[in-house]
Amino acid sequence: RAEETTTVEVCHFKDCKRAGGGPRLLKLVNAVVEERDMQAKFTVTDCECQGECGYGPNLVIDGKIVNRVKGKEAVESAL
């Protein structure tokens, strides 16, 4: 049986992008996952606005919103 993966979604809407999210955060999340050799454990994609724009940039990890994910340490902590 294949292991289930954790879904990590990066908000790509304008307020999160402006706060450092969007493509930059997506790239950083993928880099951290690869650096830790955890590609088999995580599926990383983007998502629609989660309605918490003032707290961005935001990730959604298996349905749970994680706010203010700025920088590598924040990504590592969120994962």
Phi, psi and omega per residue, in radians:
R1 nan 2.315 -3.140
A2 -1.264 2.512 3.088
E3 -1.230 2.502 3.069
E4 -1.335 2.570 3.102
T5 -1.814 2.708 3.048
T6 -1.541 2.266 3.123
T7 -1.568 2.192 3.084
V8 -2.020 2.025 -3.139
E9 -1.934 2.365 -3.137
V10 -1.888 2.142 3.108
C11 -1.135 2.331 -3.115
H12 -2.046 0.296 3.129
F13 -1.425 2.878 -2.902
K14 -0.993 -0.725 -3.110
D15 -1.195 -0.687 3.087
C16 -1.192 -0.685 3.085
K17 -1.024 -0.819 -3.130
R18 -1.061 -0.570 -3.119
A19 -1.477 0.010 3.114
G20 1.934 0.121 3.133
G21 -1.579 -2.593 3.131
G22 1.156 -2.467 -3.064
P23 -1.022 -0.631 3.133
R24 -1.122 -0.774 -3.131
L25 -1.234 -0.657 3.086
L26 -1.018 -0.780 3.128
K27 -1.101 -0.741 -3.138
L28 -1.146 -0.757 3.113
V29 -1.057 -0.811 3.110
N30 -1.058 -0.688 3.133
A31 -1.118 -0.740 3.129
V32 -1.141 -0.762 3.125
V33 -1.051 -0.775 3.138
E34 -1.189 -0.740 -3.137
E35 -1.028 -0.636 3.139
R36 -1.562 0.058 -3.141
D37 0.950 0.838 -3.072
M38 -2.059 0.443 -3.118
Q39 -1.025 -0.547 -3.127
A40 -1.297 -0.291 -3.079
K41 -1.686 -0.376 -3.039
F42 -2.201 2.444 2.953
T43 -1.949 2.074 -3.069
V44 -1.920 2.265 -3.131
T45 -2.606 -3.096 3.050
D46 -1.862 2.952 -3.106
C47 -2.521 2.978 3.092
E48 -1.331 3.004 3.104
C49 -1.017 2.402 -3.136
Q50 -1.791 0.061 3.090
G51 1.353 0.258 3.113
E52 -2.133 0.764 -3.016
C53 -0.992 -0.642 -3.121
G54 -1.198 -0.192 -3.109
Y55 -1.929 0.174 -3.037
G56 -1.312 3.000 0.039
P57 -1.296 2.597 -3.027
N58 -2.021 2.526 2.960
L59 -2.023 2.701 2.962
V60 -2.119 2.029 -3.107
I61 -1.979 1.942 -3.057
D62 0.825 0.800 3.061
G63 1.526 -0.108 -3.124
K64 -1.820 2.211 -3.124
I65 -1.354 2.320 3.047
V66 -2.063 2.103 -3.061
N67 -1.654 2.827 3.033
R68 0.913 0.860 3.127
V69 -1.556 1.569 -3.109
K70 -2.083 2.085 3.055
G71 1.563 2.928 -3.045
K72 -1.082 -0.758 -3.119
E73 -1.076 -0.677 3.132
A74 -1.164 -0.672 3.097
V75 -1.134 -0.818 3.137
E76 -1.056 -0.710 3.125
S77 -1.152 -0.689 -3.129
A78 -1.175 -0.614 -3.123
L79 -1.361 nan nan
